[in-house]
Amino acid sequence: MLDGPAGVLEAVTACPRGRPMLATAVILHPHPLYGGTLHNKVVHMLARALNELGIATVRFNFRGVGASTGRFANGVGETEDVQAVIDWVRAQAPQVPLWLAGFSFGAYVALRAAAGANPAGLITVAPAVHLYDFSAVAMPRCPWLLIQGEADEVVPVESVRQWLAGIPVVPEAHFLPGVGHF
């Protein structure tokens, strides 16, 4: 458990085995009101893949999810939660580069948090650009990877393509044929 702005935040950490730690990634889960938790399959697999690449991971539940206290706050409070976790990570390992990664709603919050956190890298998976106002979000100043399934039944691939066409900073984008949201 970590101290957060609305109480405690439930968190799970994992470190790479048998190799040096290259970075630490804070991974953000999908929408809390639709069942998103740190145990989400995509979030779990992202953490596992990053661990295999030598990146330690911190998955945590936003306020009001699982054992985390507080109530859902439409992305604003969740961005504050991320900052609290970032502060904790940087206190534990100040010399280790910090990455942010998020899935769906978590991608939106990761982008919001990146503006103030100045991460070394950013990964957004299926950013819910059709549900949230991404126009008010500052674009990251770090390397950015975007992953989007072309058969996503929640986040329409065309909405992501249109959003990418209109932003000044374009990530390295990978569109995966036949891949859905979950």
C-alpha positions as CSV (number, residue, x, y, z in Angstrom):
1,M,0.0,0.0,0.0
2,L,1.2,3.5,-0.9
3,D,0.1,6.8,0.4
4,G,-2.1,8.6,-2.1
5,P,-3.9,12.0,-2.3
6,A,-7.3,10.4,-1.4
7,G,-6.0,7.8,1.1
8,V,-4.1,4.6,0.4
9,L,-3.3,3.1,-3.0
10,E,-3.1,-0.7,-3.5
11,A,0.0,-1.5,-5.6
12,V,1.9,-4.5,-6.9
13,T,5.6,-4.3,-7.9
14,A,7.7,-6.7,-10.0
15,C,11.4,-6.6,-10.9
16,P,13.2,-8.3,-13.8
17,R,14.9,-11.5,-12.9
18,G,18.5,-12.3,-13.7
19,R,19.2,-9.0,-15.5
20,P,19.9,-5.4,-14.6
21,M,17.0,-3.0,-14.1
22,L,16.9,-0.6,-17.1
23,A,13.9,1.5,-15.9
24,T,10.7,1.4,-13.9
25,A,7.3,1.6,-15.5
26,V,4.1,2.7,-13.7
27,I,1.3,0.9,-15.5
28,L,-2.3,2.3,-15.4
29,H,-5.4,0.2,-15.7
30,P,-8.7,0.7,-17.7
31,H,-11.8,2.5,-16.5
32,P,-12.6,1.8,-12.8
33,L,-16.3,2.0,-13.3
34,Y,-16.2,-0.7,-16.0
35,G,-14.2,-3.2,-14.0
36,G,-10.7,-1.9,-14.6
37,T,-8.1,-2.9,-12.0
38,L,-4.4,-3.6,-11.7
39,H,-5.3,-7.2,-12.4
40,N,-6.7,-6.5,-15.9
41,K,-5.3,-9.0,-18.4
42,V,-3.8,-6.4,-20.7
43,V,-2.2,-4.5,-17.8
44,H,-0.8,-7.8,-16.4
45,M,0.6,-8.9,-19.8
46,L,2.2,-5.4,-20.3
47,A,3.9,-5.7,-16.9
48,R,5.1,-9.2,-17.7
49,A,6.5,-8.1,-21.1
50,L,8.3,-5.1,-19.6
51,N,9.8,-7.3,-16.8
52,E,11.2,-9.6,-19.5
53,L,12.8,-6.6,-21.2
54,G,14.5,-5.6,-17.9
55,I,12.0,-3.0,-16.8
56,A,10.6,-3.1,-13.2
57,T,6.9,-2.4,-13.0
58,V,4.4,-0.9,-10.6
59,R,0.7,-1.6,-11.1
60,F,-1.7,0.1,-8.8
61,N,-5.4,0.5,-8.4
62,F,-6.8,4.0,-8.8
63,R,-8.8,5.5,-5.9
64,G,-11.9,3.6,-5.1
65,V,-10.7,0.4,-6.8
66,G,-9.8,-2.8,-4.9
67,A,-8.1,-1.9,-1.6
68,S,-7.4,1.7,-2.7
69,T,-9.5,4.3,-0.8
70,G,-11.4,7.2,-2.3
71,R,-13.8,7.7,-5.1
72,F,-13.6,7.9,-8.9
73,A,-12.7,11.4,-10.0
74,N,-13.1,11.4,-13.8
75,G,-9.4,11.3,-14.6
76,V,-8.4,14.3,-12.6
77,G,-8.0,12.6,-9.3
78,E,-6.6,9.5,-11.0
79,T,-3.9,11.7,-12.4
80,E,-3.1,12.8,-8.9
81,D,-2.9,9.2,-7.9
82,V,-0.4,8.6,-10.7
83,Q,1.7,11.5,-9.5
84,A,1.8,10.0,-5.9
85,V,3.0,6.7,-7.3
86,I,5.6,8.4,-9.5
87,D,6.9,10.3,-6.4
88,W,7.1,7.0,-4.5
89,V,9.0,5.3,-7.4
90,R,11.4,8.2,-7.8
91,A,12.1,8.2,-4.0
92,Q,12.9,4.5,-4.1
93,A,15.2,4.6,-7.2
94,P,16.0,8.2,-8.1
95,Q,18.6,7.3,-10.8
96,V,16.4,4.8,-12.6
97,P,14.5,6.1,-15.7
98,L,10.7,6.3,-15.2
99,W,8.2,5.2,-17.9
100,L,4.5,5.5,-17.9
101,A,2.2,3.0,-19.6
102,G,-1.6,2.9,-19.7
103,F,-4.4,0.9,-21.3
104,S,-7.7,2.5,-22.5
105,F,-8.7,4.9,-19.7
106,G,-5.3,4.3,-18.2
107,A,-3.7,5.6,-21.5
108,Y,-5.7,8.9,-21.1
109,V,-4.5,9.3,-17.5
110,A,-0.9,8.3,-18.5
111,L,-0.9,11.1,-21.2
112,R,-2.3,13.6,-18.6
113,A,0.4,12.6,-16.1
114,A,3.2,12.7,-18.6
115,A,3.0,16.5,-18.9
116,G,4.1,17.0,-15.3
117,A,6.1,13.8,-14.7
118,N,8.5,14.1,-17.7
119,P,8.9,10.3,-18.1
120,A,11.7,8.8,-20.1
121,G,9.2,6.8,-22.1
122,L,5.4,6.4,-22.6
123,I,3.3,3.5,-23.8
124,T,-0.4,4.0,-24.6
125,V,-2.5,0.9,-25.5
126,A,-5.9,1.5,-27.0
127,P,-6.2,5.2,-25.9
128,A,-9.9,6.0,-25.5
129,V,-9.7,9.1,-27.7
130,H,-13.4,8.9,-28.5
131,L,-14.5,9.1,-24.8
132,Y,-12.2,11.7,-23.3
133,D,-11.0,15.2,-24.3
134,F,-7.5,14.5,-25.4
135,S,-7.3,18.0,-27.1
136,A,-6.6,19.5,-23.6
137,V,-3.8,17.1,-22.9
138,A,-0.2,18.3,-23.5
139,M,1.7,16.0,-25.8
140,P,4.6,14.1,-24.3
141,R,8.2,15.2,-24.8
142,C,9.6,11.7,-24.6
143,P,9.7,8.6,-26.8
144,W,6.1,7.3,-27.1
145,L,4.8,4.0,-28.3
146,L,1.1,3.6,-29.2
147,I,-0.5,0.2,-29.7
148,Q,-4.0,-0.2,-31.2
149,G,-5.9,-3.3,-32.2
150,E,-7.6,-2.9,-35.6
151,A,-10.5,-5.0,-34.4
152,D,-11.0,-3.1,-31.1
153,E,-14.7,-3.2,-30.2
154,V,-14.4,-0.5,-27.5
155,V,-11.9,2.0,-29.0
156,P,-12.7,2.4,-32.7
157,V,-9.4,2.2,-34.7
158,E,-10.5,5.1,-37.0
159,S,-11.0,7.4,-34.0
160,V,-7.4,6.7,-33.1
161,R,-6.1,7.3,-36.6
162,Q,-8.0,10.6,-36.9
163,W,-6.7,11.7,-33.5
164,L,-3.1,10.9,-34.6
165,A,-3.5,12.8,-37.8
166,G,-4.4,16.0,-35.9
167,I,-1.7,16.0,-33.1
168,P,1.7,17.8,-33.3
169,V,3.7,14.9,-31.7
170,V,3.1,11.6,-33.4
171,P,4.1,8.4,-31.5
172,E,5.6,5.3,-33.0
173,A,2.2,3.7,-33.7
174,H,1.6,0.0,-34.2
175,F,-1.9,-1.1,-35.5
176,L,-2.4,-4.8,-34.9
177,P,-4.7,-6.6,-37.4
178,G,-7.4,-8.8,-35.9
179,V,-6.7,-7.6,-32.3
180,G,-9.6,-6.5,-30.1
181,H,-9.7,-4.4,-27.0
182,F,-9.1,-7.2,-24.4
